Amino acid sequence: MTAGRSVTVDGTLRRSARRTPARVAIRYGDRSWTYAELDDAVSRAARVLREAGLAPGDRIGALGHNSDAYLIAFLACARAGLVHVPVNQNLTGEDLAYIVDQSSCSLVLADPDLAGNLPQGVRRLPLRDADDSLLARLAATEPYDGEEPRAEDLVQLLYTSGTTALPKGAMMTHRALVHEYLSAITALDLSAGDRPVHALPLYHSAQMHVFLLPYLAVGAENVVLDAPDGDRLFDLVEAGRADSLFAPPTVWIGLANRPDFTTRDLSGLRKAYYGASIMPVPVLERLKERLPKLAFYNCFGQSEIGPLAMVLGPYEHKGRMDSCGRPVLFVEAKLVDESGEDVPDGEQGEIVYRSPQLCEGYWEKPEETAEAFRDGWFHSGDLAVRDADGYFTIVDRVKDVINSGGVLVASRQVEDALYTHERVAEAAVIGLPDERWIEAVTAVVVPRGEVTEAELIDHVREKLPHFKAPKRVLFVDELPRNASGKILKRELRDRFGR
C-alpha cells in the first residue's frame, strides 16, 4: 500500500484502530468487533471486492438491513477506491431499478431476503447470511494492500430522499465526508466515552455520517440495531449500555406515546439527537418535561452537504425551540431572495451554503447541478428566517409553501398549531388545487381518539389567523414516510389531489 497522504473515510477507522486496538468498536446482535478486528475486516472485504473484478470508480450498490456487514461493506468500498451507492431497503420495482440503473452499478451487495427485488441481470453478492457472502469470505482472504484512494475521489452517491421529485445522486468525496465528520464531532459533543445506539437505517446519510462514522472516528463503543424498537432501546438504556440516541421526530413521537414511557427508568439517557424532519414544538416540550436532564440537539441539513449543516445545542433551546440552530464548523450559510440578493435578519429567504462538505453535483444530471449551484453557492430549497444572533428558523421547503388565495402559508406553522391538540398524533399540511383559493390549505391527520374536522379547524383558528387554518381535514391511519422518517408530502398531494 502506498504511503498515506490523503484524508479518507476509511482512514478515520484506521487511526482509531491504531489508537485503541482492543476497544470494542461495534456490537451487532451476538457479534462484536474491536477496532483492530473491524479495521482488519474492512481490509479483507476490500480485497474481496477488488478480486471480484471491480476497479476504482466503479459504483457498488448496497441493499441491506442494518448490520455489521453493511458497515464493513461501506468502509471496504472506501478503502478499495469504489463508489458506494446506498439504497433504501424498502424500495422495489421501478423505484429500485431507477437507482441501480441511474448510478450504473457494477455490482449490488444485497442481503439474501432483498436480492430478489433487484432487476433481472444485475450482478449481485450476498452481504451476509450465505456461505458465499462478503462476511463469510473474510477469513479466507488476505488484507487489501493496494493503492489508497485520494481525498478528492468519489466515495459515495447519496441519493436524495425524493420527497418532491425523482432522487438525485449527490456525489460525495472522501474530503467532503471527513470534513462533515469533524463538524459533527464538534457541534454534537461526540466523545469516546459516549455509548451511542444506532437504530435508524444505515443507508441514510444521517445515521451513517452524522453519528456512526464520527463516533468511530473518536473511538466510542457503538451498538447497531436492526430498527428503532422501543423495547430494545429502553432495555439498553436501563442496562447502562446506551446513553445517546438519534431519531427523527416520528420515532421520538412514537417513543413518547408508549404506555411505558413514563414508567421505565430512562435517567441514563444523556444525549437526544433529532433531525431528518421538523420536530413539532409541542412534542419537544412534552419530551423535555418528561426527561428534564436530557440534552437535546436539533440536527439540520440535507444529503448534499453530508448531511449536517446546522445544530441547535442543548443550551440554545430556551426561547428558540423552533430554531434549527447555527451553521456547524465547516459550513457557511446565508439567506437570499428570488433574485439571489442577500436577505436582512428577520426576513424570509432561501438558505444557500458554501462548504467543503458539499457534494460535487448530481450524478449524470448536469442541468439539476447547474440549477442547484449558482453564483458560488448551493441553493438548498429551504426557506428560513435568521435572527440577529445568527440562529436560523426553518419556515418551510420552497416546494411545500402553500399559495392560498395569493397569500403564502407555511405548512410547518399550521402543523405546529395542530400538534397542540391532544387528539392529534401526527399531522402533515399540504396545498391541494382549488378553483377559489388556488391551493387549499389541507391537513392530513392521524388522530389519537375521536376528533372531528370542525374541531381541528376551530382549534387552529384559535392559534393562527383564519386564512392559515385548514380548509379541509383528512383523516388517515398513517402518513407515508421514507425510511429516514421524512413525511412524503408528494405522495399525499398525488393521493388526495386527484
N, C-alpha and C positions, 0 to 999 in steps of 0.2 A: 504494500500500500504506500502511496506517495506521502511525503511529509505533509501533515495537516497545515493548511494555510488559510482555510475559509471557515466561516461560521456557518454551521449546517444544523438542520433539525435533529438528525441522529447524533450529532456531536454533543448536544445537551445531555443525552443519556450517557455517552461515553465518559464525559467529565464526572458525572455523578458516580459512575461505576468505579472510577479510579479514586474518587474521594471517599466513598463509603461502600466498598465492595460487598461487605457482608450484611448490610442492612436490607430488610425486606422492601422491595420496590412495589410489587403488585400482589394482591390476593384476588383470586377469582375462583369461586366455588371451593373445592378442596385443594386447589393448586396455589402455590406461592412461588415467587421468583425473587431472589436477591438482586441487587443492582448488577453484580458481576454476572449472574446467571442470565438476566434479561439481556444484557449487552451481548453476551456470547450467543444467545438465541437469535438476536437480530442479525448478527454477522452470518450465522449459518443459514438463516432464512434468505438473506441477500444472495448467498451463493446458489441456493436452490432456484431462485428466480432467474439469475443470470445464466445458469446452466440449462434453463428451460428455453434458451434461445432469445431472451429478451435483451434489448440494447438500451443504453442511456437515452432518455427522452421518450421511450415507449410509454403509453398510457395503460395503467393496470387498474381495472375496476375492482371494487371491494363491496361485496353484497353479503353482509353478515350481521348477526346479532352482536351485542356486547360480549366481549370475551378477551382473555389474554392473547389469544391467537390473532384477533383483529388488531390489537395494538402492535404486536410483533410484526405483522404484515406491513402496517403503515411505516414503521421505522425501518424495516428491511427495504422497502421501496426507496425510502430516502437515502439509505446507505448505498444502494446499488445504482443510484442515479436515475431511477424510474419515476414516473409521474403518477401518483396515487389519485384515483378517482372514487371517492366515497359515494355510495348510492343508498338512498333511503330503502331500507329492507322491506318496507310496506308497498313499494312500487311493483306493479305488474303490467303486462300488456304493452300498450303503446307508450305509456309514460316511462317504463323501464327501458324499452327498446330505444327511445329517443336519446337518453343519456349515454347508453352504451355505444350507439351509432354516432352521435354528435361528437363524442370525445375520441372516436376511433380506437377503442380499447383493443389491445393485442391479446389480452387475457383477462378473465374475471376470476378473482378469488372469491369463492362463494361457500357459505355453509350448505351442507347437503340438502337441508329441507327447503332451501331457497333456490337452489340451482335450476330446478325445473321451471322456474319463472322466466329464465333467460331465453332470448330469441334463439331459434334453431341456428346452428352453425357457429355460435360463439364459443371460442376456446375457453375452457374453464379448469380450475384447480381447486379441490376442496380446501377450505381453511382449516377444518378440524373434523373430528368425529368420523374419520375414514382412514383406512390403512395407508392410502397414498396421499393423505392430506399434507399441507405445508407443515403443520405442527408435528406430524408423525415422522417426517423426513429429517428433522433436525439432528437427531442422534447419529445418523449415518453420514452426515455432511460436514465437511471441514469449514471453518470460518472463512468468510469472504476477505480477500486481500487485494482487491482491485483498486483502481483509481477512485479517489474521493470526488464527490460532486463539488461544484463551485457554489459560492453564495448566491450568484445571480441565476443559477439554474432553476427551472421549474421543479417543484416538488409535489404540487397538488393542484387539481382543478376542483375548486369549491363551487358546486352548483348552488345558485341562489334558490330560495325556497319556492319560488314560483307562485306566490300568493296573488300576484296581479297579472302575470304573463308567463310564457314558457321559461323554464330555468335557463340561466346563462352560466357558463363555467368560468368563474373568476380564476385567473392564472396566478397562483401564489408561488413565490420564490422562497428558497431557504432563508435568504436575508429578511424578507418581509415577515415571515412567521417568527423568526428568532427575535426580531425587534418587538413583535407583538407579545411574545412570552415575557420579555423584560418589562413591558408596560403592565402586563397582568400581575407579575410578581410584586411590583412596587405599588400599584394602585389598590390591589386587593389584599395586601399584607400577607402574602403566602409565605409560609416558613416550613422548615424541615420538621418542626415539632407538631404541625397540624396533622390531623387524622381524617383526611377527606374521603368521602364516599362518592363514587361516580355512577349515577343511575340513569342519566339521560343517554340517548343514542350516541355512540362514539362516531358515527358517520357525520354527525352535526358538528360544525366548527366550534360552537360554544363549549360543549363538554370536552372536546379533544384539545382545543387550542387555547382556551382561557383557563382551563383547570388541569386536565390530566398531564399534558406536556410541561406546563410551567411547574407543576408540583413535582414531576420527575426531575426537572432541572434543579430544584432546591433540595432534593433528596428526601422527600416525605414518603411515608408508607401509605399506599393507596389501596382502597377496596373498590373493585369494579362489580357492579350488579347487572343482572340482565335487564332490569326495568325498575322504575321508581315505586317499588312495592312498599306500602305503608308499614305493614307488619315487620318486614325485614329492616327497613330504615329505623323504626322505633326500637327494635331489638338491638341493633348495632349501637345506637346512642345510649341506651340503658346499660349496655355491657361495657361502655367506655371505649369502643372500637371505632367510633366516628364522632367527630365534633365539628365537621364542616360539610355543608351541603349546598349544591347549586341546583335550582329547579326553576322552570318557568312559572308564571303566575297561576296557570291552570293546575299545576301539580301542588303548589302551595295552597291553593283554594281547596283541592281535594283532601290534603292532609289536615287542614283546619276544620273541615266538615266531618272528619271521622269522629265517631262517638267517643273513642278513647283518647282524643287529642287533649282533653282536659284532665285525664286521669293518669296517663303514662308519665314517667319521670324523664323529662326531656331537658333537664338542667345541664346535662353535659354538652349540649349543642351550643357552640360558641360563635360560629360564623354562619350566617344565612345569606346566600347569594341568589338574586333573582334577576331575570332578564329574558331575552328572546321575544318578549312581547310586553305591552304596557301593564304594570301592576295597578289594579284599581285601588285608589287611596283608601276607601273603606275597608278593603280586605287587609291591606298593610296595617291599618290601625288595629284591627282585631288581632292580628298576629303579634304585634308589639305589646298589646295589652296582656296576652296570654304568656308571652316569654319576654319580660321587660329587660333581661340582661343579655339577650341575644343581639349580636351585632349584625345589622342588615346592610348589605351592599347592593345598590342598583347597578347592574352591568348593561351598558347600552352600546350598540354598534350594528354591524352588518357584515355579511360574508366577505365583501370586497376589501375590508380593512382588517381581516384576520381572525376574529371579528370585533375585538374590543376597541371602542373609540372613546367612551366616556364612562365615568364611575361617580356615583354619589355614595360617599362613605358613611359609616355609622354615626359619626359626629356631625354630619352635614344634613341629616334628615329633618331636624327640627325647623319648622317653618317653611320647608320646601319639599315636602314628601312627594309632590308630583313632579319633581325635577329628575332628570337623568344624570345630573352632575356636571363635571367639568372634564375637558379632554385629558387623556392619560399622557404618560411621559413622552411618547414619540408621535403624538397627534396634534396637529394644528387645525382649528375649526373656526368658521365664521358663518354669518348669515348673509344671504344675498336675495335680491328681489328677482323678478322675472327677466330683468334686463342685465342681471349679473352685477348690479351695483350693491355695495355694502349696505346693510340694514342697521340702523342705530339700535341701541339697547332698548328693550321694551316693545319693539315692533316685530311683527311676524316675518319670517323669511325661510328660505331653504338652507339647510346645513350643507356646507361644502368643506372638503377636507384636503389637506396636504400632509403626507406622512410616508416614511419608509416602509410602513406596514401595508400600504396599499398594493392591490393586485396590479399586474402588468396590463390588464384589459380583459376582455371576454374571449374565450377560445373560439376561433373561427367566426367571430361576429364583429367585423370592423366598424360597421355603422353604429351598433349599440355602444361600442367602445368610444367612438368619437363623440357620441351624444353625452356619455357619462363624464368623460374627461375633457373639460373645456376651460380655456383661459388659465391653464396650470393648476386647476382644482378638480377634485372628484365631486360630482353632484349626487348627493345621497338620496334625494327624493323624499326626505323627511322635513316637514315644516316644524319650526320651533321658534321660541322667544328666548332671548338671553337677557339676564339681569345685569346690573352694574358690577356685580361681584364675579361675573363670568360663568354663572350657572345657566345651563340650558334646560328648557322645559319643552317637551315634545307636544305639539298641537295635534298633528296627525301625519299620516302619509299623504303626499301630494295627491295620490290617486284615490284616497279614501275621504277627502273633504267633500261634503255634500253641498251642491248648489240648489238651495231650496228657495224658489221664488226670486232668484237673483241675489240672495244672501247666502254667504258661505257659512256652513255649520261644521264644526269639528266633531267627528264621531266620538272621539275619546271623551269629550266633555259630557255628552249625553250618556255614555256608558258609565261614567263615574256617578252621575246622578241616579241611574238605575240601580247601581250596586248598593246604594244606601237603603234600598227597600229590603226588608228582612225576607221576603219571599222570592227574591231573585238570586238564583245560584250562579248563573253565568249570563252574560249579555254581549251581543255584538250589534252595532248600529251601522246601517248601510243606507245608501241612497238608491231608490228604485224609480224608474221612469214614471213620470206623472204629467198628464196634459196641463194641469193647472200650475203645479209647483216646479216643473222641470224635473226635479228629483224630490221625491217624498222621503222625509226622514223616517226610517223604518227600523224598529227594534226587533231583533230576533233573540228570544229569551228562553233559557232553560229554567223553569220555575222550581221553587222549593215549596211544595204545598199548593194550596188553592189561591189563585190570584187572577184578576180579570184584566183585560186590555184597558178598560176605563180607569181602573185603579192605578195602573202604572203610568198612564198618560198624565193623570192628575198629579201623581207624585213628582214626575219630572217638572211639571209646570210650577210646582211649589219651589223648585230649586233653580230653575232657569227661565229665561224669557219664553213666552208661549211659542214663538216661531221656531225655537230649538227643540221643542217637545216632539216626540214621535207622532206621525200621522196614523201609523199602524203599529200594532204589536203582534208578532207572530210567535207562537209557542212551539218549541221543538224539544225532543228528548236529549239531544246532544248537538254540539256545534262541531262542524268539520274542522280538523286541525292537521297540520303536518306533524311529524314525529318530534319536532322541537317545541311543540306547544303553541305555535302561531295559529290563530284562527284564520281559516281560508275564506276571506270575505268575497273573493272572486267566485267561489262556489256558491255562496249564499246569494250573490247577485244573479248568477246564472239560474239557480233553482227557483227563486221567487220573482225574478224579473220578467218571466215569460208571459 
